[in-house]
Amino acid sequence: MMLMSLGGLLGPPLSGFLRDETGDFTTSFLVSGSLILSGSFIYIGLPKALPSCGPASPPATPPPERGELLP
C-alpha cells in the first residue's frame, strides 16, 4: 500500500518535473504506473495476503441434549 500511495503522492510534482525534463508526459505515466504495479506485486507475494480457496470446514455440531430441564 505504501508503494501504491507513493504514485498518488508524488504523481503531480513528479509529472511536472518529468514533463519539464523530457517534454512529454509518457515518462511520468510510466513511473507512476510502475509504482502502483510494484506495490500490487509485493502485496500478492505476501503470505496469507489473499484468502484461501480451500473447502470450508463443516459447521460445529451442537452437544447432544440429555433431556433435563433447567430450574
VMD Tcl script that draws the C-alpha trace (Angstrom):
set ca {
  {0.00 0.00 0.00}
  {2.89 2.32 0.71}
  {4.33 1.91 -2.78}
  {0.90 2.38 -4.32}
  {0.37 5.59 -2.37}
  {3.76 6.92 -3.45}
  {2.43 7.02 -7.00}
  {-0.51 9.13 -5.82}
  {1.54 11.34 -3.52}
  {4.45 12.01 -5.85}
  {2.40 11.90 -9.04}
  {1.65 15.61 -9.60}
  {5.10 17.04 -8.73}
  {6.89 14.16 -10.46}
  {4.73 14.57 -13.55}
  {5.55 18.25 -13.76}
  {9.27 17.66 -13.26}
  {9.45 14.85 -15.80}
  {7.37 16.88 -18.28}
  {9.85 19.75 -17.99}
  {12.83 17.43 -18.42}
  {11.57 15.16 -21.21}
  {8.98 17.27 -23.00}
  {6.07 14.80 -22.72}
  {4.03 13.01 -20.08}
  {4.91 9.45 -21.14}
  {7.72 9.06 -18.61}
  {5.63 10.34 -15.71}
  {2.81 7.91 -16.54}
  {5.27 5.03 -16.72}
  {6.92 5.90 -13.39}
  {3.61 6.34 -11.55}
  {2.21 3.15 -13.07}
  {5.32 1.19 -12.15}
  {4.98 2.30 -8.51}
  {1.38 1.10 -8.41}
  {2.21 -2.21 -10.12}
  {5.21 -2.89 -7.89}
  {3.05 -2.32 -4.80}
  {0.46 -4.73 -6.17}
  {3.04 -7.42 -6.94}
  {4.58 -7.12 -3.47}
  {1.12 -7.43 -1.89}
  {0.30 -10.54 -3.92}
  {3.61 -12.08 -2.88}
  {2.92 -11.74 0.83}
  {1.94 -14.96 2.57}
  {-1.71 -15.10 3.59}
  {-2.44 -11.79 1.83}
  {-5.17 -13.33 -0.28}
  {-7.93 -15.53 1.17}
  {-7.52 -19.23 0.59}
  {-9.83 -21.04 -1.79}
  {-9.87 -24.33 0.12}
  {-13.02 -26.19 1.11}
  {-14.96 -24.75 4.00}
  {-14.89 -26.61 7.29}
  {-18.18 -28.24 8.34}
  {-20.21 -26.38 10.96}
  {-19.77 -27.42 14.56}
  {-22.37 -29.87 15.83}
  {-24.26 -28.88 18.97}
  {-23.82 -31.07 22.04}
  {-26.43 -33.81 22.43}
  {-29.33 -32.93 24.68}
  {-29.75 -35.03 27.80}
  {-33.45 -34.39 28.33}
  {-33.03 -32.48 31.60}
  {-34.97 -29.31 32.35}
  {-33.20 -26.34 33.78}
  {-34.59 -24.79 37.00}
}
mol new
graphics top color blue
foreach p $ca { graphics top sphere $p radius 0.5 }
foreach p [lrange $ca 0 end-1] q [lrange $ca 1 end] { graphics top cylinder $p $q radius 0.2 }
display resetview
